[in-house]
């Protein structure tokens, strides 16, 4: 029973944390993640007329790009646990005129969707936050048509992500309950193995190295604390704690300072797979 309670708590922390992070996430992370998101879309190659599901869609960057690729003859559904993210994604799609893209609040581990309803499923940097990523992968397989394809991206090895000290810095102040196994799927072939365990046929695996480029320390801290996975803890810190954790984080990423700017190393793992035809 303890595990179930912990999973429920983790989902609650994720939901309300990303509710608080939504505005800052769109402002600080869309440009930072454009490279890996573009590679994920290129691997998936959504085509005109296809039906695409984007799980953990955030503020809609990937879903909107997929909507452009499939055109009005296709359809895109973006789902996220946080209402604020769903609303932000919907606004973005409407502003760009993508009436064939819609967004709903939904748990990735329990998709309220019919079987075999999509040609393509995407999840860009979402699986790491889930208490039961294996359940989410089984759900992705279920909602794909036979032969349908899925492309996933997660953060890579902890040692290759220069921003990783963030979690320990926050945990020193308060138990943040932010996905204790965050980098687990980025180790070795863990993501591909998880896909196979869910019954998917892996067709490709890649590692991508990149940098998170921040104009200055304020931008680096805003992305890390206000717009990222520790946003709930950050919202509860008083001014003194905020000053302390920001100073520690800037010390941690100091090796990648370039004048006022920071170019923090990042690594991603991308896996493409298919639902078996038979």
Secondary structure, DSSP 4 states (H G I P E B T S, - for coil): -HHHHHHHHHHHHHHHHHHHHHHHHHHHHTTTTHHHHHHHHHHH---TT-EEEEET-TTSHHHHHHHHHH-TTSEEEEEES-HHHHHHHHHHHHHTT-TTEEEEE--TTS--S-TT-EEEEEEES-GGG-TTHHHHHHHHHHHEEEEEEEEEEEE--GGG-TTTHHHHHHHTTS-----TTTTGGGSTTHHHHHHHHTTEEEEEEEEEEEEEEESSHHHHHIIIIISSTTHHHHHH--HHHHHHHHHHHHHHTGGGEETTEEEEEEEEEEEEEEE---
